[in-house]
Amino acid sequence: MTYCVAVKVDEGLVFVSDSRTNAGVDHISTYAKMHAFCGDGRRFFTLLSAGNLATSRAVVTRLRHDMQNGAELSLNSVKHLTDAADYIGRVSREEQHKHSKRVKDEKFQAGASFILGGQIQGGGHSILLVYPEGNYIPVSRHSPFLQIGEDKYGKPILDRIIEKELSLEVAGRCALVSMDSTMRSNASVGPPIDLLLYSAGTQRPGSQVTFGEDDEYLRQLRRAWQDSLKASFLELPKLPLPSPSVRLVDG
């Protein structure tokens, strides 16, 4: 399974993804699910992927080849982020069709979902969710983050903390706590964890960090979050229970 999250704040964008693709008893494999595209210096994109690994890898390869070969339509030629989302959706559908034709199994799922984020010079920074069907939705004003994959465990912290006025650093910490909560509840999501912070208006990647299995910062973050939760829980108002009634015993 996979978990990826992207956050939009006034200062820029935050991207976090895990790298686990298999979590069997005796075999764990990893593959990066975050892919940055710097383009011509006037545009920057980051793509997060979830779903069929063969499809997502093929889509990323096609996007890079189209940029390198000067294709008429590529991430270097689109004028708006929505155009990029349309293009990625089309490429995804084409790759899904190829894989489905090769595998004669009705249960086979070739679908992949993507979160596209970035900025083209002259336009605003944003993030969009591209579905396996090729359609997409942008981030909303009321919920400035998008998730794909195993999203239910990490959503509560995002709902409570993320606001567009947050700094990139604080939004990045919140996204990492969201990832840690997901890893705690689902063993199929795990390190290495990739983090990328994009500052609005720069058209280039900002801070990029990869946290490994035994990363000290992740351990500190996990301990601090767990201790804070326990301490806050113990400070909650006590239940308004009635006084225990007196029972008379016959005798």
N, C-alpha and C positions, 0 to 999 in steps of 0.2 A: 504494500500500500504506500501511499504518499501523503505528505501534507506540505502545502505551499500557501503562503499568505503574502499579500502586498497591501501596503497602507499608503494613503495619500494624505499629506498634511500641507499646510501653506508653504513650509520650507522646502518640500520636495517629496520624494518617494522612498519607501522602505520595502525591501524584498527579502524574504526568508524562505528557505526550502531545505528539506531533508534530502538524503541521498540513498536511502535504502530501497532496494528493488525486490529483495527476497529475504525472508526472515525465518527460514526453516530451522529445525532443531539442530542440524549439523552443517548448515550452509547459510551464510549471510553474504549477499552481494550488494554492491553500491554502484550508483551512476548519478552524475550531477544532473539536477533538474532545473538549474538556473543557467541561462545563456544570455550574454550581453552582446549587443551589436552596436558598434560605435559609428558606423557609416562614414559620411563625408565630412565630419566635424561640425555639421549644422544640425545633426539629429542624433538621438541616443535612444535605444530600445533595450529593454530586458524582457525575456520570455521565461515564464515558469511553466512546467509541464507536469501533467498527471494522466494516468491511464495507460494504454498499451505502449510499452516501451519502444517497440519496433516502429510504431507510427510516429511517436514524438521524436525519436532520433532521426527518422527520415525527413520529417518536417524541418527540423533544425538544419539538417544537411542541405535541403533544398534552398532554404532561406540564405544560407551562406554562399552556396554556389551561384545563386541568382545575383547576389551583390558583387561577388568576385568577377563574374563573367559579363557584367554590364547588361543584364537582362532588361527588357523594356519595362517590365513591372518587377520591382524589388523594393526592399526596405529603403534603398537609396533614392527611389523615385516617387514614393507616395508623398502626398502633400499634407495629409492629416493622419492622426492616430487612428481614426475610424477607417480610413483607407487601408492602413496597415492591418487592422483587424479583419477586414473583408478579404484581403489577400491571404492572410494566414489561414482563415477559415476555408478558403478555396483549396489551398495546398493540402490542408489536413484532410479534406474530403477525398481528394485525389489519392492520397497515400493510403487512406483507409480502404478505398475501393481496391487498390492493388493488393493489399494484404488479405482482404476478404476473398478475393478470387483465388489466391494461392492455397488457402486453407479451406478444405471442404468439410466444415464442421459448423452446424447451426448454432452451437453454443459459443463459438469463437467471437470475442469482442475486440474489434480493432480500433475502437474509439479512443480519442485523447482529448483532454481539455487543456486550455492554456490561459494564463494570465499575461496579458501584454501591458507593459508600462513604459513610459518614456516621455519624450518631448521633441518636437520639431521646431526649429528656430522660427519665431513669430507666432507660435501657438502656445497654449498652456500645457502644463504637465498633467498627466492623468493615468489611470489604469482601467483596463477593460477585460472582461471575462469572455473568452471565445469557446463556445460549446462544441462538442463533437459534430453537431449538425452543420457547423459553419457560421451560425448566427452568433451575436455577441450582445453584451450589455455593459454599459459604463458603470463606474462606481457612482453611488448616490451621495447626495449632500448629507443625508441623515445617517448614512452608514459608510464612512470613508475607508472601507477596506474590502478586499475580496479574498476568498479562499477557494482552494480546490483540493480534492483528495479527502482525507480523513479529517473533516473540518469541525465536527461537533464538540470535541474535547477542548479545543483552543479558542472557541468563539466567545464564551462568557467573559474572559478577561478583556477581549477586544471590545465587546459591547459596553463594558463599564469604564474603560480607560481612554480609548482612542477618541480624540477630538482634533479637528483640523488645526487648532492653534498650538498643538504640542510641538516641541522641537523634534528634529530628526532623531537625535540621540535617545530621547525618552520614548518616541514611537518605536525605535529599534529595540529597546529593552522590552517593551510590551510585546512586540512580535516574537521575541525570543522566549519570553515566559509562556506565550501561547503555544509555541513549539514544544517547550519542555512539558507543559501540561498534556499535550498530545502524546509525547513519547512515554510519559508516565502511565498512560491508560491504554496505549496500543503499541505492542512490541514490533509491529510491522513498520513503524515509523522510527527512524533513528539516524545517528550521525554517519558521516560528517554533515554538519549544518552550515549552509552558506548564507551569509548576510551581505547585502549590498545597500548602501545609502546613496541616493541620488539627490544632489542639490539643484533645485529648480533654476533654470536659466543657464546652466553650464554646458549642456549637451555632451557630457562625458561622465564616465563612472566616477563615483566618489570613493568613500571608504568601502573596502571589500575585505571580509574576514571569513575564514573557514575554521570552524570549531570541530576538532576531532573527538573521538570516543572518550578520551581521558582528559579533555581540556579543563584546566583549572578554573577558568572563568565560568564555564557552564556549571561546574560543581558549586561554585560560590553563589551563583544566581539561583540554583535549585534550592540550596540550603536556606538562603535568605528569604526566598519566596515562601518556602514551607514553614519556616519559623514565624514569619510575619502572619501567615494565615492562621496558624494555631493561636498566636497571641491575640489577634483580632477576634477570633472565635470566642475565646474565653472572656472577652470584654463585652460580648453581646448581652442585651437585657435578658434577665432570667425569665423562665416561663412563669406566667401568672397562675400558678397552681393554687387551688383552694387548700386551706388547712386540712390536714387529715382528721376525719371524724373519729370520735371516741366510740369504740365498740364495747358493749356490755356483754360479759360472758356469763351465761346462766351457770349456776353451780351450787 
